[in-house]
Each structure stands twice: as structure tokens, then as C-alpha cells.
Amino acid sequence: MTDKTSAEWRRSTYSSSDGKCVEVRDGVPGVVPVRDSKVPGGPQLAVGAGAWGAFVTSLKSDLG
């Protein structure tokens, strides 16, 4: 998939400062890699770009 250590990862602006976050990486064709910020070298989920977009849209809708 992707390099687990040198990639540019980001987290939501809604994330807390205690380091318990989900991070995502943009720029990988067709998928959105997702990882746990507490274990940056750990496993990643490869979520299809369309599924990720639908997930984010649903979250935004629920948050109002």
C-alpha cells in the first residue's frame, strides 16, 4: 500500500490534543489510507475513495 512512516498524514480539526485520533492520508489513487495516531507504524486500513467520501458526508450531515 503506502510507506507507513514517511507519508503526510492529517487528522480532523475536531480532533482532541490527547493523541487519540484517526489519521488519513490524501493522494493515494482510489483509496484513503486510515491509521491510529497512537500507533503510526501499525496497520492501516485502505478504504475505497467513494466509500470514504460517503462516510465523511454522512458524518457532516449528522453533525449538522
HUVEN-V367904 format. One record per residue. N is the residue number from 1. SS is DSSP state (2 for helix, 1 for strand, 0 for the rest). PHI is phi in whole degrees, 0 to 359 (999 if undefined). D_FIRST is the distance of its C-alpha to the first C-alpha in whole Angstrom. Layout:
BEGIN
N	SS	PHI	D_FIRST
N	SS	PHI	D_FIRST
END
This chain:
BEGIN
1	0	999	0
2	0	229	4
3	0	293	7
4	0	282	9
5	0	245	12
6	0	262	13
7	0	290	11
8	0	274	14
9	0	258	14
10	1	221	17
11	1	229	19
12	0	298	22
13	0	292	26
14	0	277	27
15	0	294	25
16	0	279	28
17	0	271	28
18	0	275	28
19	0	82	24
20	0	259	23
21	0	228	21
22	1	260	18
23	1	245	16
24	1	231	13
25	1	233	12
26	0	270	13
27	0	91	12
28	0	260	9
29	0	304	11
30	0	83	11
31	1	221	10
32	1	239	10
33	1	292	8
34	1	231	11
35	1	215	13
36	1	272	16
37	2	295	18
38	2	286	20
39	2	227	17
40	0	299	15
41	0	268	13
42	0	277	13
43	0	293	11
44	0	237	9
45	1	262	10
46	1	254	8
47	1	265	11
48	1	304	13
49	2	302	14
50	2	295	18
51	2	295	17
52	2	296	17
53	2	300	19
54	2	296	22
55	2	298	21
56	2	295	22
57	2	300	25
58	2	297	26
59	2	299	26
60	2	298	28
61	2	295	30
62	2	292	31
63	2	280	31
64	0	75	34
END
